[in-house]
Amino acid sequence: MQPVLNVEDVKRVEVALTRVGVSVSELMHRAGYAAAQEVLSLPDSETVVVLTGMGNNGGDGWVAAETLKAKGRAVQVVTPIAPDDLRGDLARVVAQSAVNAGVPIIVGPSRPELEALLEKADVVLDCMLGTGFEGELRAPFDIWIDCLNSSGARVVAVDVPSGLSAQTGAVPSLCVVADLTVTMLALKPGLLADRGRDVCGQIVVAPLAEQTAQLVIDADPVAWRADLDDYLDVLVEPSLAVDKFTRGSVLVVGGSTRFPGAPVMAAKAAARAGAGYVTLAVPEAIVPIVQMQMLEIPVVGLPCDADGTFAEAAAERVAKIAESNTATLVGPGMRVSAGTMAVVSALLNSAVPLVVDADGLNSLARSVAGKLDEYPELTRRQFPLVLTPHQRELARLVGDTTAPASLAEQLAVARRIIWSNGGSELAIVAKGSATGCVGVEQAILPKPGPAALATAGSGDVLGGIIASLLAQKGGAVGNLPLLCALACEIHGYAGSVAAERYGSRGVMATDIIDVLGLATDTIEEHCYYPDALAQDAE
């Protein structure tokens, strides 16, 4: 796994490196050299333009420019002010060194001059604004970034594409769209979520020092980015000695007269993801509608109220049915009522692995008046419990009036609940443009899926996958966040396969369900045989 650090924690690692003998000057030189090496590794990179700022990120650019010139590249630096006028002592020293080495510079070019220069460049190195950037862009960088994005040149961003928040992934106005980002010391959350997914391109981490790995771990990463081989610990060992019972059984509880399709999709997803037996429990008013869509999956009708939602009398019955299954999913299409709150409460008190999704989460939030982090006894249990909120549902669980605006905020809100609980049997899958699977000891970031997943019912499918994997493991999961991350990887890959068939905007949730089996097989193959992924890429 690759550690992900908040920007403030990266600064602490830099300080820690100076204490073990790696000076700030040495870090800048190593960062510039690492950026230059990435440019040198690109084909057709003879002509390079380096766009520098006025801080340490600009200093990295000056070092890179001097290195590139020494390697025979035709390099030119664009700077907003003369090197002698740079305020930072270190940035000024490395800029003067580059000038003394014969690196040509242009100070404060006009827009036509810059456009003409970029048009001739094979590669542009973006060293304008670093991880400390906040607020709105100011001249000349707003003009430079606009010119750069319009140029068509290949772009290598140093640490973070200029204009992007490395912490939040937000872009206040405009930012560089890079083909490659060379980020220093560790990944940052803003590179992996929201606009960061659009503008970073390929991400390469430059550690800069042999001490970095341990210092990053000591800094307590906010999350870990999972690699495929990390999932070996939670995969079900392949075997031919199986039947429908040994592959686990899933109970899906949900539905209402208003939303009869959601539990159907969740149940089908659980089956497609590998569960040997799936049962669907719905309000009795919609049983005929649901049965028409479920040939392989038995449907159980439970008492319902006049509005087509579960009645409170359903709670005791659903808890008994759950005890005969390996894992249970509750929530899809269920709506929020006194009856659904009773159903969720009964399942939380049952002795079964449980996934709570959609209106199951909203019912839980209603029952605790939006203060789940103040009622840890509700989620403290001996069997695995997975909550799968999107941003707005996550906010409702803790009574926040606004949804988390970034991946870092999602992780922080999820930890409020996790840490109040304190047990290893609880995991929160905080869904967003990037999803974090949060447990008491660590948060794991699976590879984000495509934009095709942003469609109604996609979350119901993910809930079904998670319940299916829990069932196949017999509820005995050593690393619950990792198992949830595996489910997200399968979900994401299925979305990619569906997008190839139907287009990125044409995918519906049922299309994702149909290819879950293929996606699961492919992910497992790459986990067991990592070289197969490299061969596919070729």
Long-range contacts (C-beta under 8 A, 24 or more apart in sequence): 1-224, 1-225, 1-226, 1-227, 1-230, 1-444, 2-186, 2-187, 2-205, 2-224, 2-225, 2-227, 3-186, 3-187, 3-216, 3-217, 3-221, 3-223, 3-224, 3-225, 4-186, 4-187, 4-188, 4-189, 4-192, 4-221, 4-222, 4-223, 4-224, 4-225, 4-445, 5-185, 5-186, 5-187, 5-188, 5-216, 5-219, 5-221, 5-222, 6-167, 6-188, 6-189, 6-222, 6-408, 7-131, 7-132, 7-166, 7-167, 7-188, 7-190, 9-219, 9-220, 9-221, 9-222, 10-131, 10-184, 10-185, 10-186, 10-188, 10-219, 12-219, 13-185, 13-186, 13-212, 13-215, 13-216, 13-219, 14-185, 16-211, 16-215, 16-218, 16-219, 17-208, 17-209, 17-211, 17-212, 17-215, 20-211, 20-215, 22-208, 22-209, 22-211, 24-90, 25-90, 25-93, 27-184, 27-208, 27-209, 28-56, 28-59, 28-60, 28-63, 28-90, 28-94, 29-63, 29-94, 30-206, 30-208, 30-209, 31-60, 31-63, 31-158, 31-159, 31-184, 31-206, 31-208, 32-59, 32-60, 32-61, 32-62, 32-63, 32-64, 32-65, 32-66, 32-67, 32-94, 33-63, 33-64, 33-67, 34-182, 34-184, 34-206, 34-208, 35-60, 35-61, 35-64, 35-125, 35-127, 35-156, 35-158, 35-182, 35-206, 36-63, 36-64, 36-65, 36-67, 36-68, 36-71, 38-156, 38-180, 38-182, 38-204, 39-64, 39-68, 39-73, 39-123, 39-125, 39-156, 40-68, 40-71, 40-73, 42-122, 42-123, 42-154, 42-156, 42-180, 44-122, 45-73, 45-122, 45-123, 45-154, 46-73, 46-74, 46-122, 47-73, 47-74, 47-75, 47-120, 47-121, 47-122, 47-123, 48-73, 48-74, 48-75, 48-76, 48-121, 48-122, 48-123, 48-124, 48-125, 49-75, 49-76, 49-77, 49-78, 49-117, 49-118, 49-121, 49-123, 49-124, 49-125, 49-153, 50-75, 50-76, 50-77, 50-78, 50-124, 50-125, 50-127, 51-78, 51-124, 51-125, 51-126, 51-127, 51-128, 51-144, 51-148, 51-162, 52-77, 52-78, 52-79, 52-80, 52-95, 52-127, 52-128, 53-80, 53-127, 53-128, 53-129, 53-130, 53-141, 53-162, 54-80, 54-81, 54-86, 54-87, 54-88, 54-91, 55-88, 55-91, 55-129, 55-130, 55-132, 56-88, 56-90, 56-91, 56-130, 57-127, 57-128, 57-129, 57-130, 57-131, 57-158, 57-159, 57-162, 58-86, 58-91, 58-95, 58-127, 58-128, 59-88, 59-90, 59-91, 59-94, 59-95, 60-127, 60-158, 60-159, 61-125, 61-127, 61-158, 62-91, 62-94, 62-95, 62-97, 62-98, 62-103, 62-127, 63-94, 63-98, 64-125, 64-127, 64-158, 65-98, 65-103, 65-125, 66-94, 66-97, 66-98, 66-101, 66-103, 69-98, 69-101, 69-102, 69-103, 70-101, 75-103, 75-104, 76-103, 76-104, 76-105, 76-106, 76-117, 77-103, 77-104, 77-105, 77-106, 78-105, 78-106, 78-109, 78-114, 78-117, 78-144, 79-105, 79-106, 79-107, 79-108, 80-107, 80-108, 80-140, 80-141, 81-107, 81-108, 82-107, 108-140, 111-143, 111-147, 114-143, 114-144, 114-147, 115-147, 115-150, 115-151, 118-147, 118-148, 118-151, 118-153, 119-151, 119-153, 121-151, 121-153, 122-153, 122-154, 123-153, 123-154, 123-155, 123-156, 124-148, 124-151, 124-153, 124-154, 124-155, 124-156, 125-155, 125-156, 125-158, 126-155, 126-156, 126-157, 126-158, 126-161, 126-162, 126-176, 126-178, 127-158, 128-162, 128-176, 129-160, 129-162, 129-163, 130-158, 130-159, 130-160, 130-166, 131-159, 131-160, 131-166, 131-167, 131-188, 133-160, 133-162, 133-163, 133-164, 133-165, 133-166, 134-165, 135-172, 136-172, 136-173, 137-163, 137-172, 137-173, 137-174, 142-173, 142-174, 145-174, 145-175, 145-176, 146-174, 148-176, 149-174, 149-176, 149-177, 154-179, 154-180, 155-179, 155-180, 155-201, 156-180, 156-181, 156-182, 157-181, 157-182, 157-200, 157-201, 158-182, 158-184, 159-183, 159-184, 160-188, 160-190, 160-191, 160-200, 161-199, 161-200, 164-190, 164-191, 164-195, 164-196, 164-199, 164-200, 165-190, 166-190, 166-191, 167-406, 167-408, 168-194, 168-405, 168-406, 168-407, 168-408, 168-409, 169-193, 169-194, 169-195, 169-196, 169-197, 169-406, 169-407, 169-433, 169-434, 170-194, 170-195, 170-405, 170-406, 171-195, 171-199, 175-199, 177-201, 180-204, 182-206, 184-208, 185-212, 185-216, 186-212, 186-216, 186-221, 187-225, 189-222, 189-223, 189-406, 189-407, 189-408, 189-411, 190-406, 190-407, 190-408, 192-225, 192-407, 192-434, 192-445, 192-448, 193-406, 193-407, 193-432, 193-433, 193-434, 193-448, 194-406, 194-407, 194-432, 194-433, 194-434, 197-433, 197-434, 197-448, 221-442, 222-408, 222-411, 222-443, 223-411, 223-436, 223-442, 223-443, 223-444, 223-445, 224-442, 224-443, 224-444, 224-445, 225-444, 225-445, 226-444, 226-445, 226-446, 226-447, 226-482, 226-485, 226-489, 228-489, 228-523, 228-526, 228-527, 228-530, 228-533, 229-527, 229-530, 230-482, 231-482, 231-485, 231-486, 231-489, 231-523, 231-527, 232-527, 232-528, 233-478, 233-479, 233-482, 234-469, 234-473, 234-477, 234-478, 234-479, 234-482, 234-483, 234-486, 235-486, 235-524, 235-527, 235-528, 236-274, 236-469, 236-472, 236-473, 238-524, 242-276, 243-276, 244-276, 244-277, 245-276, 245-277, 246-276, 247-274, 247-275, 247-276, 247-277, 247-471, 247-472, 248-274, 248-275, 248-276, 248-277, 248-326, 248-327, 248-468, 248-470, 248-471, 248-472, 248-473, 248-474, 249-275, 249-276, 249-277, 249-278, 249-279, 249-324, 249-325, 249-326, 249-327, 249-471, 250-275, 250-277, 250-278, 250-279, 250-325, 250-326, 250-327, 250-328, 250-329, 250-464, 250-467, 250-468, 250-471, 251-278, 251-279, 251-280, 251-281, 251-321, 251-322, 251-325, 251-327, 251-328, 251-329, 252-278, 252-279, 252-280, 252-281, 252-328, 252-329, 252-330, 252-332, 252-464, 252-467, 253-281, 253-282, 253-318, 253-322, 253-328, 253-329, 253-330, 253-331, 253-334, 253-343, 253-347, 254-281, 254-282, 254-329, 254-330, 254-331, 254-332, 254-333, 254-334, 254-358, 254-359, 254-360, 255-280, 255-282, 255-283, 255-286, 255-290, 255-332, 255-333, 255-334, 256-283, 256-286, 256-307, 256-308, 256-309, 256-310, 256-333, 256-334, 256-335, 257-283, 257-285, 257-286, 257-307, 257-308, 257-309, 258-308, 258-333, 258-335, 259-332, 259-333, 259-334, 259-335, 260-286, 260-289, 260-290, 260-333, 261-293, 261-333, 261-457, 262-332, 262-333, 262-334, 262-358, 262-457, 262-460, 263-290, 263-332, 263-333, 263-334, 263-460, 264-290, 264-293, 264-294, 265-332, 265-457, 265-460, 265-461, 265-464, 265-509, 265-510, 265-513, 266-329, 266-332, 266-357, 266-460, 266-461, 266-463, 266-464, 266-467, 267-294, 267-297, 267-464, 268-294, 268-297, 268-464, 268-510, 268-513, 269-460, 269-461, 269-462, 269-463, 269-464, 269-465, 269-468, 269-512, 269-513, 269-516, 270-329, 270-464, 270-465, 270-467, 270-468, 270-471, 271-296, 271-297, 271-464, 271-468, 272-464, 272-513, 272-514, 272-516, 272-517, 273-464, 273-465, 273-468, 273-469, 273-487, 273-490, 273-516, 273-517, 273-520, 274-468, 274-469, 274-472, 274-517, 274-520, 275-326, 275-467, 275-468, 275-471, 275-472, 277-325, 279-321, 279-325, 281-318, 281-321, 283-308, 283-309, 283-310, 283-311, 283-314, 304-339, 305-337, 305-339, 307-335, 307-337, 309-334, 309-335, 309-337, 309-339, 309-340, 310-334, 310-337, 310-339, 310-340, 310-342, 310-343, 311-339, 312-338, 312-339, 312-342, 313-339, 314-339, 314-342, 314-343, 315-339, 315-342, 315-343, 315-345, 315-346, 316-346, 318-343, 318-346, 318-347, 319-346, 319-347, 319-349, 319-350, 322-347, 322-350, 322-352, 322-354, 323-350, 323-351, 323-352, 325-352, 325-471, 326-352, 326-353, 326-470, 326-471, 326-474, 326-475, 327-352, 327-353, 327-354, 327-355, 327-467, 327-468, 327-470, 327-471, 327-475, 328-352, 328-353, 328-354, 328-355, 328-467, 329-354, 329-355, 329-357, 329-463, 329-464, 329-466, 329-467, 330-354, 330-355, 330-356, 330-357, 330-360, 331-356, 331-357, 331-358, 331-359, 331-360, 331-361, 331-363, 331-463, 332-357, 332-358, 332-359, 332-360, 332-460, 332-463, 333-358, 333-359, 333-460, 334-358, 334-359, 334-360, 334-363, 335-359, 336-362, 336-363, 336-366, 337-363, 341-366, 341-367, 348-378, 348-379, 348-381, 348-385, 351-382, 351-383, 352-383, 352-475, 353-383, 353-384, 353-385, 353-470, 353-471, 353-475, 353-477, 354-383, 354-384, 354-385, 354-386, 355-385, 355-386, 355-388, 355-463, 355-466, 355-467, 355-470, 356-385, 356-386, 356-387, 356-388, 357-388, 357-459, 357-460, 357-462, 357-463, 358-393, 358-459, 358-460, 358-463, 361-387, 361-388, 361-389, 361-393, 361-396, 361-397, 362-393, 362-396, 364-397, 365-393, 365-396, 365-397, 368-397, 369-399, 370-396, 370-397, 370-398, 370-399, 370-400, 371-398, 371-399, 372-397, 372-398, 372-417, 373-397, 373-398, 373-416, 373-417, 373-420, 374-420, 376-420, 376-421, 376-422, 379-417, 379-421, 379-426, 380-421, 380-422, 380-423, 380-425, 380-426, 381-423, 381-425, 381-426, 382-425, 383-425, 383-475, 384-425, 384-427, 384-470, 384-475, 384-477, 384-480, 385-425, 385-426, 385-427, 386-426, 386-427, 386-428, 386-429, 386-466, 386-470, 386-480, 386-484, 387-417, 387-426, 387-427, 387-428, 387-429, 388-428, 388-429, 388-431, 388-459, 388-462, 388-463, 388-466, 389-428, 389-429, 389-430, 389-431, 390-431, 390-432, 390-459, 391-430, 391-431, 391-432, 394-428, 394-430, 404-430, 404-432, 407-432, 407-433, 407-434, 407-436, 407-445, 410-436, 411-436, 411-438, 411-443, 414-438, 414-443, 415-443, 424-480, 425-480, 426-480, 427-480, 427-481, 427-484, 429-462, 429-466, 429-484, 429-487, 429-488, 431-459, 431-462, 435-488, 437-481, 437-482, 437-484, 437-485, 437-488, 438-481, 439-479, 439-480, 439-481, 442-481, 443-481, 444-481, 444-482, 444-484, 444-485, 445-485, 446-485, 446-486, 446-488, 446-489, 446-492, 447-489, 447-492, 448-492, 449-488, 449-491, 449-492, 449-493, 449-495, 449-496, 450-492, 450-495, 450-496, 450-499, 450-504, 451-504, 452-495, 452-496, 452-498, 452-499, 452-502, 452-504, 452-505, 452-507, 453-491, 453-492, 453-495, 453-507, 453-512, 455-507, 455-508, 455-509, 456-508, 456-509, 457-508, 457-509, 457-510, 458-491, 458-495, 458-509, 458-512, 460-509, 461-491, 461-494, 461-509, 461-512, 461-513, 461-516, 462-487, 462-488, 462-491, 465-490, 465-491, 465-516, 486-523, 489-523, 490-516, 490-519, 490-520, 490-523, 491-519, 493-519, 493-522, 493-523, 494-518, 494-519
